[in-house]
Every structure is written in structure tokens, then in C-alpha cells.
Amino acid sequence: MGDNRLRKDEELRYKPVPLTDLLSQLKNLSQILMSLAYCSIFFNDDTLYKEMMELDDKIDYLKSLMIMQASLAIRGGEDAERMLSVFDMAASVDKISEVSLDIAKLAYENLSIDIGDYLFINSATNFIYVIEIDLNSPFKGKTIREAFDLVKQIFDVVAVKRERSFIISPSEDYTFVLGDKVYIKGFTETIRNILKLHGIEIDIGGLKLNREILENIIYLKNLSEFMIDIAYGALFTSSKELANELLSMEEAVDEITEQLKIDVMKDKDLIDTQKLALIEFINYCEYLADAAIDMTYSLRKDVKPHPIIEKILEETDERYAILKIGGEYEDMDIVDLGVKDFGIDVLALKREGYWYLNPPIKGWKLREGDEIIIQFYREADKEVEKILGRKR
């Protein structure tokens, strides 16, 4: 991504930047912004908002360059039609970044939910956590590459804050120094190991919530975030099937948001500012789900994405597919499908209209009519074809 330090007041003029580069940067930056927003509100970090404003400015700048570049690339009606996918993605990225900024603003205005440690302990999915490099940190004086070697598990350094400088997606040659605040993202088990290396113990504090409200907040956050990932997957793979699945996820989001708001308002143990923070966060999760739906609008209308979108797929290794469970799979474990052998990740299972995120692959019997969304790398294409029983 080149120089990842945020710069203010960059002149807005046309530059011949490849559309694929602009779209990839927009996607990556908006996902980082969303991760930082969650970190801000769940860990009561009011310092992130102003830094995120600069990142949002960068997204606006790239979006403007993208619109100029896409406009020049249109050579007729068919081109204009297929370019809709590019504009859909840009508009959704813009919405994601604005909503992320609004979430962080809640913390900035002392309206945090402050359930980060609880969420972390009870999550099996990717999570973002903040550690500070102190005298006892095994990362002190090491590059990010050396930290990867030390941990021996996959994680991502989303950003580093050093004094007043905020660095997005630092390179693997970046060296940690005393006082750095490091925003790491990875599976919770990996982050637990990193915290253990730093001698950090998790103490569940912060806002005490009704168990049902807490679990639904976590589910809503994970589902809306998952929808964004699936929207990108649908767009990059030209999968109308995936795009249509987003509609059923949206129904689930609508149902849970309505009930959650009622439950929050009725909870007598919450003070007004806590209720306000929760209601606002619930609304923002719904807006993120809407952004996922908007991103795939033209795809659902049978407008094939522009070749530029398909080119992004060529530059990424991730693939998605839907496995519909027939009678031959009844009472089998997910692991019996062969998913574990080829690095295939089971993202979600749909059963009777409800989406179970990151379902256990063993000990939970499949039923006819279940639908499973899987993520895999291009090297596993042939194996996935066998599992699906058809050509992808």
C-alpha cells in the first residue's frame, strides 16, 4: 500500500491509478476502519476517533480517484452497465467507513459499551485487541516478521500508534519500540497466546449486561461483519447465489435488532447513557448489514460485475462456496465432508432460517436442508468441487 502514514490535505486531482489498486485499497482500509471502530467502543478507547477521521479522509480521497478513473474507462452502454458493480462497491465502502466512524464517535463521547474483554473471551472468531509494548514485552526491539516467528501462529498487525503517529498496515520490517500501542487481529486462541507471552491476564470488567442482551449484541456484531465479508466474496466471484443469501441474513438482522432495542429499553439495570450507547450501536450494525446488501445490488439484478472486479479475485487467494445438505449427508458431522483436510473454513450454517456463525465441525449433526458457507484458498478448488458434487 506504499506509504501507510496518514497525510492530511492531499491535493485532489486526477491521477492515472489502476482501478484494481484503488478498489483493493478501499476494501482494505474500510475493513481496518471497521476493526478499529469495534476496538474503540468495546475497549472504551476514546483516542481512536480522531485518528480514524484521517483514515476516513483517505478513503474519501481514494473513492474520488476511483470515480474519476471509472468514468474514463466507460466506453458505451455495456461498459456503463457492468461498471455498476464498481460504483456499488465504492458506495458501500463509503457507508462502511462512515458507520465505523460513527461507532468510534460513541466512545469519543463517552458512550462506550465496554464489553471487549468479555467479548474476546467468548469469541472463537477473528478479533482485534490492543497491546502496549512495555519493558517486559517479547516484541520490544523486534520486527513484525520476528514477532510472527516468535508466536508461530497467523495474526495481523492492523495498525501501530507511536506517540502522535498512527501507522496503518505497517510492513513486516517495522520494528516495535517501547511505548508502541499495537492493534493486532487474529483468532482469539492466537491472541490469547500473544497475551500470555506478554504476561497479560484478562479481567472481565466494564459494563455488566443481561446475558441475553450481551449474547445478542455479540451475535449482531458478528453477523453484520460477516455479511460484509460475504458481500465482497459474492462480488469478487460473481456469485448471485451468495448475494441472495445476504437477503436472508438481512432478515435475521432486522428481527434481532427490533427485539434487542426493546430488551435494552426495558432493562432497569441500565442507565440512560448506557441504553443510548447500545441502541446507537444496534442501529449501526443494521447499517453495516445494509451496506452489504447495497454492495451486491447489481449482481442480484443479473448484471455481471466488471472485469476489473474479477481481476481483484485473481490477485486474492480466498474463495467462497455454498454447500446445500441433501439426504446423503444427514446425521454426518461437518468434518466428515472433508473440510479439515484441505484448509477449508466453515463460516456459517443456515438452519430453519437461523444463521449459526462458525459452527462446530464435530459433534453437531447435519440435517437435510442445512446450508453451509465455506471459505477456502484457490489451491483447494478441485477438492471443493468434489465436495459440492458439481463444477463451480
N, C-alpha and C positions, 0 to 999 in steps of 0.2 A: 504494500500500500504506500510505499515511499516514505516520505517524512510524516510520521504519525503525531507530531506535536500540533496541537490545535493553534490555528492562526486566525486572528481577527481581521476584519476589514479587507478580505481578499477581493481584489477587483473582479467584478462580474462582466466578463467579455467572452465572446465565443472562442473556444479552443478545440482543435481537432483531436478530441479524446475518443478512443473507441467505445462504442455503446456497451460492449460486453464489460469493459473495465468499469464504466460508470455504474452499471446495474449491479455488478458484484460488490463494488464499494458501498453502494446504497444499502444493499441487503446486509452486509457485514456490520456496517455502522449502526443501522437501526436495531439489529439484534443485540449489539453491545449496549446500546442506549437502554433497551428494554431490560437487560440483565442488571444494569446499574440502577434502574428505577426500582426494581424489586429489592435490591440490596439497600437502597435508601430508605424505603418505607418499612421493611421488615427488621432492619437493624437500627432504626432511629438515627440515621446518618443524614444530618441536615447540611453537610458540607458538599454533597454531590450536585445539588441542583444547579449552582452557578457554572460548574464545570460542564454539566450536561447541556446547558444553554449554548455553550460554544460548539459542542458536538452537534447539536440541532442546527445551528447556523451552517455548519459544514455540510450537513445533509441537504439543507435548502439550496446551498450553492451547487452541489453535485446534481440535484434534481433539475435545477435551471439549465445546467450544461447538458443534461440528458435530453431535456425537451428541445433545446436548440439542435442538438445532434440528430435526434429522431426526426425532427421536422425536415432537415436537409436530406434525410435518407428516403423520404416518401417519394415514390415515382409513379403514382397512379392510384386508382381505386383499390385494387387488390392489396397493394402495399399499405395503404391507409387502414384498410380493414385489419390486416394482420398486425399492424403496429399498435392496435388497441391493447394487446397483451402487455406491451412495454409501458404504455400510459397507465394501465390498470395497476401494474406493479409499482410504478413510481408514486401514484396517488396513495396506494395502500402503505407504502413505506413512509410517506409523509404523515399519514394518520397515525401509524405506529410510533413514530418519533414524537409527535405532538402529545399523544396519550402518555407515553413514557415520561415526558417532561412534566405533565400534569400530576402523575403519580409521585414523582420526586418532589414536586412543589408542596404536596401534602406534608412531607417530612420537614421541609424547609419552614413551613408554617406551624410546626409542632403538632401535626395531626398524624403521627406515625401509628402504625398498627403494632409494631414492636413484638413480633412473634417469630423472629428469624431463627433463634436457636431451637425453638420447638419445631418449627417447620423443617429445619435441617435434620434434626434427629429422626423425624418421622417421614422423611422423604427418601425414596430409592432412586430418584431420577437425577438428572443434571442439576447442579445447584451452584450458586455463586456465594463466595464467602470472602471476608476481608481479614488479612493478617498483617501485622506490622513487624518489620524486620528490627529485632532488638539485639542486644549483645549476645543472647543465647541462641539466636536463630541459626539453624544449619545452612540457611540460604545466604547469610551475610557474606559478601565478598564473592559470591558465586554468580555465574551467568545463568540465564534461564535454562539453557541447554544442560548445564551441570546440575541444576535443580531437577530437571526431568530424569537425569541419570540417577540421582540420589533417591528419588521417590519410586522410580521403576514402574510407574503407572501413568496412564494418559490423563493429563489435565491441561487447561488453557489459562494463560495469563491474559486476562481481558484488558487490564489497564494497571498502570503504576502511578501513584501520586508521590512526587518527591518535592518536598517543601511546597512551593506555589506552582510547580509544573505538573501537568497532567498528561501522561503519555498513553495513547491508545494502541493496543495490539503491539507491544514492543517486540523487537526481533529477538531471536534466541541468543544473540551475543550481548544482550543487555545485562549489565552487572548490578545486582542488588547491593544497596548500601544501608547503613544504619539509619533508621527513621522512615524508610520507604513504606508506604501503605500499598499492599499488593492485593488486587482483586482477582481471585482465582475461581475458575469454573471447572466443574467435573462431576463425576458420580460421587455421591455422598461418601461411599466407602473410601474412595481415593482422598477426599478432603479430610476425612477422619484420620487417615494415616499421616497426612501433612500436619494436621493439628497435633497429633501425637508426637511427631518429630520436634515440634516447637514447644512441647510441654504444656499445651493449652487444653484445659478441660472445659466442657460445655456446661453452663449453668442455665437452666431454663428459668428465665425471669420475664420481665416485661408484662405486657397486657395479658390478663387472665380471661379467657373466653369460655363460654359454654362449649362443651365438647362437640356438639353437633354443628354449631356455628363455625368453630375452628376447622373441623374436617371439611365442611362445605366451602369455606374460604380457600383452603388448600386445593380442593378439587377444582374449583372455579378458576383459580390462577393457573393450575396445570393444564386444564382443558383449553382455555383460551390461548395459552402459549403453544400448546400442541397444534391447535388449528393454524397458527401462523406457519409452523414448520410444514404441515401438510399442504398448505396453500402454495408454498414455494415448491414442494415436491410435485404437486399437480401441474403447476405451470411449467416447470423445467422438463417434465416428462410427457407433457401434452395429454395428461390423464383426466379425461372428463369424468371417469368413474371416481377418482379421488376427489375431484371438485364437487361432485354430487354428494359424496359422503359428508362434506363440510356442512351441508344443509341440515342433516340430522344432528350433527354436533351443535349447530346453532340453536336448534330446538331445545337441546339439553341445557345449553347456557341460558336461554330465555326462562326455562322453568325454574332452574336453580336460583337465578338472580331475583326473580319475583319472590320466592319463598324466603330467601336469605334476608332481603330487605325487611320483610315482615318480622322475621325472627329477631333481627337486630333491634328494630324499633320496640319490640315487646320486652326485650331483656332489661330487667330492672337493675341489674348489677353494673350496667354500663352508663357512664356519664355522657352528657350531650356531645362533647367533643369527640369521644370515642365512637359514638354512634355515627357522627358526621364523617369521621375518617373511614369507617367501614363501609358506609353507604357509598361514599365517593369512590372507594377502591372497587366495590362491586360494579358500579357503573363503568369504570374504566376497563375492567375485564371484559365487559359486554362490548365496549367499543373496539377492543382488540379483536374479538371474535368477528365483529362486523368488518374489520379491515381484511381479515382472511377471506370472508365471503366476497368482498369487493374485488380482491386481487384475482379471483377466478371467474369473474362475471362473463367475460367474453368467451372463455373456454366452455362454460356451461351452455353458451349460445351457439356452440359448434363453430366458433371462429378459431381456426388453427393459430397457435402462437407464432410470432415472427421467428424466422430462422436465427435471429440474434439470441432469442431466449433459449432455443435449442443448443446453441453454441456454448452457453453457460453450462449446460448439462455435460457437454464434452469435457469441460475443464474441472468438473467435480466428480468425485467417486461415488457419491451417495445415490441410491436408487430406492424407490418405494413400490409396493405392490399390495393388492388386497387378496386375501385368501378366504374364499367362501366355503364354510364347512358343510360337507354333504354327509349322508348317512354312513359312508365308509369310514369317516373319522370319529363317529360317535363314541364317547367314553374313552377316547385317547387323550393323553397329555399333550400339550403343545410341543414339548421336547421330542415326542415321538415322530413329529413331522420332519425332523432332521435339521431344525433351525440352528441348533447349537453347534453343529459340525462345521458350518460354513460362515460363522460370524454374523449370522442373521439376527437382527434385533427385533423383538416383538414389541411394538409401540403401544398398541391398543387392541382391545377386543370389544366388539359390539354384541350385546345380548339383549334381546327384547327391548331394543330402543335405548339401552343404557350403555355408555362408553366406559369401560374399565381401562384405565391407563396403566401401562407397564404391568400387565397381569403376570402372575407366576407361571413359569413354563412347565412346572412339575407339580403334581398334586391337585390340579384343578381340571376336571374332566370337561372335554369339549362336548358341545351339543350341536345337533343338526340345526342349521340356520345361523350359527355364530359367524361373525365376520372378523377377520384379523388383519390389521395393517402392519406390514413388516418393512423394515429398513435394512438395506444391505449394500455392499460395495460391488462395483461392476464386475469384479473377479468372480462373484458368486452368481452371475447371470444364469449360467446353464443349470446350476443346482436349483435355483428358484423356479426355472421353467419346469423342472421335474416335479417340484412340489405343487406348483399350480396346475400341472397336468395339461398345460396348453402353452402355446408360444406367446410371449409377451409382446 
